């Protein structure tokens, strides 16, 4: 049974199940393709969310608007209490409705309940709206290591 988080209005945040695999792929593909180019690492994780994220101890949350998937967010388990916040996307028609904030807060709550002590993310400095959201959630910039994503040029972390 999907766990529902308390959210306002007609937005619900639910746990991933295979029924949402196409929406997870499509929402992220649309978001990434709008600003960048799909990379091999994107295709691997988006094409097999169960194998690439869930089966490795990660989590995927889906935002539903009146039952329709309109947003996604993943927590990828890096081990030792560290998770990567990844694959956050919101349908263009739903942007500006604080769905990204709801997903981020739900993901951080999930990470805490999973015993995480740190969550990090990699992003791109062009994505000012996203970076502002991450800062509001408490993330701070840290030195950027090499990344599997060519587009990544900023790393942020949050100690839990």
C-alpha positions as CSV (number, residue, x, y, z in Angstrom):
1,X,0.0,0.0,0.0
2,X,1.4,3.4,-0.9
3,X,2.3,5.7,1.8
4,X,0.7,9.1,1.5
5,X,2.3,12.3,2.9
6,X,0.3,15.2,4.1
7,X,0.2,17.8,1.4
8,X,-2.2,20.6,0.6
9,X,-4.9,20.7,-2.1
10,X,-5.2,17.9,-4.7
11,X,-1.5,17.0,-4.6
12,X,-0.5,13.7,-3.1
13,X,3.0,12.4,-2.7
14,X,3.1,8.6,-3.0
15,X,5.7,5.8,-3.1
16,X,6.8,4.5,-6.5
17,X,5.3,1.4,-7.9
18,X,5.8,-0.1,-11.4
19,X,2.6,1.5,-12.5
20,X,4.4,4.9,-12.4
21,X,7.5,3.7,-14.3
22,X,6.5,5.4,-17.6
23,X,5.6,8.7,-15.8
24,X,9.0,8.6,-14.0
25,X,10.7,8.2,-17.4
26,X,8.6,10.7,-19.3
27,X,8.7,13.5,-16.7
28,X,12.4,13.3,-16.3
29,X,13.1,12.9,-20.0
30,X,11.0,16.0,-20.7
31,X,12.8,18.0,-17.9
32,X,16.3,16.9,-18.9
33,X,15.7,17.4,-22.6
34,X,14.4,20.9,-22.1
35,X,17.7,22.1,-20.7
36,X,20.3,19.5,-21.6
37,X,20.7,16.3,-23.4
38,X,19.9,12.8,-22.1
39,X,23.0,11.0,-21.1
40,X,23.8,7.3,-20.7
41,X,23.4,7.5,-16.9
42,X,19.9,9.1,-17.3
43,X,18.8,6.3,-19.6
44,X,20.0,3.6,-17.2
45,X,18.3,5.0,-14.2
46,X,15.1,6.1,-15.9
47,X,14.7,2.9,-17.9
48,X,15.0,0.6,-14.9
49,X,14.0,2.5,-11.7
50,X,13.3,-0.7,-9.9
51,X,16.7,-2.2,-10.6
52,X,18.8,1.0,-10.5
53,X,17.2,2.8,-7.5
54,X,14.6,0.8,-5.5
55,X,16.4,-2.6,-5.3
56,X,19.6,-0.8,-4.1
57,X,17.8,0.6,-1.1
58,X,16.7,3.8,-2.7
59,X,13.3,5.4,-2.9
60,X,11.2,7.2,-5.6
61,X,8.4,9.5,-4.8
62,X,5.6,10.5,-7.2
63,X,3.5,13.6,-7.0
64,X,0.0,13.0,-8.1
65,X,-2.5,15.8,-9.0
66,X,-6.0,14.3,-9.0
67,X,-4.4,10.9,-9.4
68,X,-2.3,11.9,-12.4
69,X,1.6,11.7,-12.0
70,X,2.9,15.2,-12.3
71,X,6.3,15.1,-10.5
72,X,9.0,12.7,-9.4
73,X,12.0,12.6,-7.0
74,X,14.4,9.9,-6.2
75,X,16.7,9.1,-3.3
76,X,19.6,6.9,-4.5
77,X,21.3,5.0,-1.7
78,X,25.0,5.5,-1.8
79,X,25.5,3.4,1.4
80,X,26.7,4.4,4.9
81,X,23.7,6.6,5.5
82,X,24.3,8.8,2.4
83,X,21.6,9.3,-0.2
84,X,21.6,11.3,-3.5
85,X,18.6,13.4,-4.2
86,X,18.1,12.9,-7.9
87,X,15.6,12.8,-10.8
88,X,13.4,15.6,-9.5
89,X,11.1,16.7,-12.2
90,X,7.7,18.5,-12.3
91,X,5.4,18.6,-15.4
92,X,5.7,22.1,-17.0
93,X,1.9,22.6,-16.6
94,X,2.3,22.1,-12.8
95,X,5.4,24.2,-12.2
96,X,4.9,27.1,-9.7
97,X,2.5,25.1,-7.5
98,X,5.2,24.2,-5.0
99,X,5.3,20.5,-6.0
100,X,9.1,20.5,-6.1
101,X,9.1,21.7,-2.5
102,X,6.6,19.1,-1.5
103,X,8.7,16.4,-3.2
104,X,11.9,17.6,-1.7
105,X,10.5,17.8,1.8
106,X,9.0,14.3,1.5
107,X,12.3,12.9,0.2
108,X,14.2,14.4,3.1
109,X,11.7,13.0,5.5
110,X,12.1,9.6,3.9
111,X,15.9,9.9,4.0
112,X,15.7,10.7,7.8
113,X,13.4,7.7,8.4
114,X,15.8,5.5,6.4
115,X,18.6,6.5,8.8
116,X,20.4,8.9,6.5
117,X,22.9,11.3,8.0
118,X,23.6,13.2,4.7
119,X,21.8,13.9,1.4
120,X,23.6,15.4,-1.5
121,X,22.7,16.4,-5.1
122,X,24.4,17.5,-8.2
123,X,22.8,20.0,-10.5
124,X,23.7,22.8,-13.0
125,X,24.1,26.5,-12.2
126,X,21.8,27.4,-15.1
127,X,18.9,25.9,-13.1
128,X,18.5,28.9,-10.8
129,X,14.9,28.0,-9.7
130,X,15.9,24.5,-8.7
131,X,19.0,25.7,-6.9
132,X,16.9,28.2,-4.9
133,X,14.6,25.4,-3.9
134,X,17.5,23.3,-2.8
135,X,18.8,26.2,-0.7
136,X,15.4,26.7,0.9
137,X,15.4,23.0,1.8
138,X,18.7,23.6,3.6
139,X,21.3,22.4,1.1
140,X,24.6,24.2,0.9
141,X,27.2,24.2,-1.9
142,X,30.3,22.0,-1.4
143,X,33.3,21.3,-3.8
144,X,32.2,19.6,-7.0
145,X,33.9,16.2,-7.6
146,X,33.9,14.4,-10.9
147,X,30.4,13.4,-11.9
148,X,28.8,10.7,-14.1
149,X,26.8,13.6,-15.6
150,X,28.5,16.0,-18.0
151,X,25.9,18.7,-17.2
152,X,26.6,18.7,-13.5
153,X,28.7,21.7,-12.3
154,X,27.5,22.1,-8.7
155,X,27.2,19.8,-5.7
156,X,25.1,20.6,-2.7
157,X,24.8,18.7,0.6
158,X,22.5,18.6,3.6
159,X,23.4,17.1,6.9
160,X,20.4,15.5,8.6
